[in-house]
Amino acid sequence: MQLDQNPFFRKTITPWYDSNFACWVLIWSMVLVFCFAVGGMIVVDDDPKLTRHLWFPLLLGGLSGFLIVKVYVRLKVRMSNE
């Protein structure tokens, strides 16, 4: 008879890169990246010669915003399960 590998009384072990602290550090660094992207959009808006490069700050802001939301939802789901 084999032992149950996932008994109900054990707490799941999360790796260090998925810990609550690491998720909060990631969220705050992505907030800084998002602010940097917004600054890039402002610079591109001021100079008409740079309008063809608007895609880069838009992509950077969109990806960092997506990651902020995704990691925040992961934290909320984990906290509701505990």
Backbone bond lengths (Angstrom), bond angles and torsions (degrees), N, CA, C in turn:
res aa  C-N    CA-C-N  psi(-1)  N-CA   C-N-CA  omega(-1)  CA-C   N-CA-C  phi
1 M - - - 1.449 - - 1.526 108.76 -
2 Q 1.313 116.90 125.34 1.455 120.69 -179.92 1.521 110.49 -86.61
3 L 1.326 113.45 150.45 1.457 118.90 177.44 1.522 109.63 -78.14
4 D 1.319 114.87 148.09 1.467 119.74 177.99 1.525 108.89 -70.25
5 Q 1.330 117.29 123.98 1.459 121.87 -176.79 1.524 112.58 -74.80
6 N 1.323 117.92 -18.82 1.453 121.30 -177.39 1.528 109.97 -132.68
7 P 1.326 118.26 71.03 1.465 118.93 179.33 1.526 110.82 -69.37
8 F 1.312 116.62 154.73 1.459 121.15 -172.27 1.529 112.79 -71.63
9 F 1.312 119.73 -18.15 1.462 121.06 -176.16 1.530 112.80 -88.62
10 R 1.313 118.20 -5.50 1.460 120.65 179.52 1.520 110.47 -87.97
11 K 1.319 114.54 142.23 1.456 120.18 175.01 1.526 107.81 -86.87
12 T 1.315 117.17 137.96 1.457 119.86 179.93 1.518 109.82 -68.85
13 I 1.298 115.94 137.67 1.459 121.71 -179.25 1.520 108.23 -94.72
14 T 1.316 115.39 121.13 1.464 119.61 178.43 1.522 108.78 -95.85
15 P 1.302 117.83 142.20 1.462 119.93 177.13 1.528 110.77 -67.35
16 W 1.321 117.01 162.49 1.468 121.07 -174.67 1.515 111.92 -61.54
17 Y 1.328 117.30 -34.20 1.459 119.66 -177.25 1.525 112.05 -77.27
18 D 1.313 118.16 -5.95 1.452 122.28 177.01 1.526 110.79 -117.52
19 S 1.333 117.70 16.52 1.455 120.88 178.77 1.524 109.47 -74.60
20 N 1.317 115.48 166.39 1.463 119.79 -179.67 1.523 110.93 -61.67
21 F 1.327 116.82 -42.18 1.464 120.45 -179.86 1.527 111.44 -62.30
22 A 1.328 116.70 -44.93 1.464 120.03 -179.96 1.526 110.90 -65.13
23 C 1.322 117.45 -35.72 1.469 119.97 178.21 1.525 110.89 -67.26
24 W 1.335 117.50 -40.31 1.470 119.86 177.84 1.522 111.06 -67.05
25 V 1.326 117.76 -38.46 1.467 120.27 176.65 1.526 109.84 -62.79
26 L 1.319 117.27 -41.68 1.458 121.23 178.45 1.528 111.48 -64.14
27 I 1.325 116.76 -41.82 1.460 120.15 178.93 1.520 110.81 -61.90
28 W 1.332 117.51 -46.02 1.471 119.98 -178.09 1.523 111.63 -69.43
29 S 1.317 118.09 -34.12 1.466 117.78 176.51 1.527 110.93 -70.41
30 M 1.325 117.93 -34.14 1.457 119.68 176.90 1.530 111.56 -71.52
31 V 1.331 117.66 -28.87 1.467 119.87 173.47 1.527 109.44 -63.95
32 L 1.327 117.35 -41.36 1.464 120.33 176.99 1.528 111.42 -64.20
33 V 1.328 117.24 -40.73 1.466 120.98 177.74 1.532 109.89 -64.66
34 F 1.330 116.85 -39.04 1.460 120.61 178.33 1.530 110.76 -63.46
35 C 1.337 116.54 -42.16 1.467 120.25 177.43 1.532 110.49 -64.04
36 F 1.304 117.27 -38.81 1.462 121.57 176.33 1.533 110.45 -62.17
37 A 1.320 116.61 -41.19 1.464 120.30 179.03 1.526 111.04 -66.38
38 V 1.321 117.08 -39.31 1.466 119.91 177.11 1.524 109.66 -63.75
39 G 1.327 117.44 -39.77 1.461 120.60 174.79 1.516 111.80 -60.89
40 G 1.302 117.66 -38.76 1.461 121.83 176.68 1.515 111.75 -65.13
41 M 1.329 116.70 -37.99 1.463 119.59 177.60 1.528 110.84 -66.18
42 I 1.315 117.19 -36.91 1.467 120.59 178.19 1.526 110.40 -65.92
43 V 1.337 117.26 -42.50 1.463 120.75 178.95 1.525 110.77 -63.96
44 V 1.336 116.65 -42.74 1.461 120.55 179.81 1.532 110.44 -64.95
45 D 1.324 116.78 -35.80 1.460 120.38 179.99 1.527 111.54 -68.44
46 D 1.331 118.17 -29.76 1.464 121.32 -178.78 1.526 113.14 -76.78
47 D 1.321 117.86 -31.00 1.466 121.14 -174.87 1.532 109.89 -111.65
48 P 1.338 118.31 113.99 1.475 119.49 -177.80 1.525 113.86 -65.29
49 K 1.333 117.63 -22.04 1.470 119.12 178.95 1.526 112.34 -70.99
50 L 1.309 117.01 -19.62 1.465 120.51 -176.24 1.529 113.86 -97.74
51 T 1.319 117.64 4.68 1.469 118.82 -175.07 1.522 113.10 -63.44
52 R 1.322 117.82 -24.53 1.471 118.43 178.81 1.527 112.02 -74.03
53 H 1.327 117.30 -10.39 1.466 121.29 178.20 1.522 112.38 -101.89
54 L 1.314 117.43 13.62 1.467 120.87 -179.45 1.527 111.84 -66.12
55 W 1.316 118.11 -24.35 1.464 121.19 -177.57 1.525 112.03 -60.92
56 F 1.340 117.76 -32.31 1.464 118.92 -175.66 1.534 112.76 -69.89
57 P 1.358 119.61 -50.70 1.464 116.63 176.85 1.526 113.02 -65.66
58 L 1.331 117.21 -30.39 1.465 119.24 176.03 1.530 111.00 -64.61
59 L 1.314 116.51 -44.97 1.465 120.95 178.50 1.526 110.77 -64.36
60 L 1.325 116.74 -43.73 1.466 121.02 179.87 1.524 111.44 -62.88
61 G 1.319 116.71 -44.11 1.465 120.46 178.43 1.513 112.24 -67.20
62 G 1.312 116.54 -40.30 1.467 119.44 179.33 1.515 113.25 -65.66
63 L 1.326 116.03 -43.82 1.471 119.25 179.95 1.528 112.03 -68.06
64 S 1.331 116.60 -40.36 1.467 118.24 179.19 1.526 110.47 -69.11
65 G 1.328 117.98 -37.79 1.462 120.40 176.34 1.519 111.89 -63.79
66 F 1.327 116.71 -41.63 1.465 121.23 177.02 1.526 110.91 -60.78
67 L 1.336 116.10 -42.95 1.463 119.88 -179.23 1.529 111.79 -68.14
68 I 1.331 117.25 -36.24 1.466 120.52 176.19 1.524 109.99 -59.97
69 V 1.318 116.50 -48.67 1.470 120.81 -178.29 1.522 110.70 -64.90
70 K 1.323 117.47 -43.37 1.468 121.07 -177.42 1.530 112.33 -63.88
71 V 1.325 116.93 -44.78 1.468 119.91 -179.13 1.525 110.26 -70.87
72 Y 1.335 117.92 -35.77 1.458 120.66 178.26 1.532 110.79 -65.04
73 V 1.324 117.21 -40.93 1.465 120.37 177.01 1.525 110.09 -64.39
74 R 1.334 117.02 -39.88 1.466 120.34 177.84 1.523 111.02 -60.79
75 L 1.339 117.04 -41.31 1.453 120.57 178.48 1.526 111.26 -64.96
76 K 1.316 116.80 -43.93 1.468 120.40 -179.28 1.535 111.25 -64.11
77 V 1.327 117.11 -40.65 1.470 119.63 178.44 1.519 110.23 -65.41
78 R 1.330 116.96 -41.50 1.456 119.41 179.57 1.516 111.65 -65.77
79 M 1.346 117.70 -39.41 1.459 120.04 179.97 1.515 112.00 -70.27
80 S 1.325 118.05 -29.62 1.463 119.95 178.44 1.531 111.34 -76.20
81 N 1.331 117.45 -24.14 1.464 120.90 179.06 1.522 112.52 -81.46
82 E 1.320 117.75 -18.72 1.478 119.70 -177.26 1.491 112.30 -79.89
